Amino acid sequence: MQDLTTMLRSLKRPRLLIRAARLGVDSYRRGPHLRRILRTAAPPRAGAALLALIEIEAELETQRTEQMASYSITRHVDVLIALMGEAQLARAR
């Protein structure tokens, strides 16, 4: 889990994205959020969920920085909320 924590701490994103995600993290509910974001029937284990979210977020960051038309700021904030929520749950365990 230390490697995942290090990866999360090393993320450098615009302040506005992080602030928006922090506002939403209090309402994070693992089941519904992960099913929607990961498009799965059931949420995966915590470590697997974090890895999947990190991959999705990296792709969204690439889309953002390259100004691709497919970029969705809403999805990016949603994934960041899930990342923060999963990180909080992992720390609590």
Secondary structure, DSSP 8 states (H G I E B T S, - for coil): -HHHHHHHHT----HHHHHHHHHHHTT--HHHHHHHHHT-SS---HHHHHHHHHHHHHHHHHHHHTT-TT--HHHHHHHHHHHHHHHHHHHH-
